[in-house]
């Protein structure tokens, strides 16, 4: 068996092409994934208790700063609630507003 030390292989051009192809395929697969659906939220009511507003969302009582279904409740208004899911802002509104005095 003869060993040649005058030949040196720095890189395999065929291997690099194959790796680049696999990377393109993986990127294409990731981009074809469906966007994630946000968890459903249903605002059922807003109550003002001694100056503190609470909302009834998905049959749970929440205040500003609370979390529900991975949403952060940032503001409770007279007839709407502002919730954040990551960077996505969602405004929940009461469909029929009934004010009791």
Buried (B, 14 or more C-beta within 10 A) or exposed (E): EEEEEEEEEEEEEEEEEEEEEEEEEEEEEEEEEEEEEBEEBEBEEBEEEEEEBBBBBBEEEBEBEBEBEEBBBEBBEEEBBBBBBEEEEEEBEBEEEEEEE
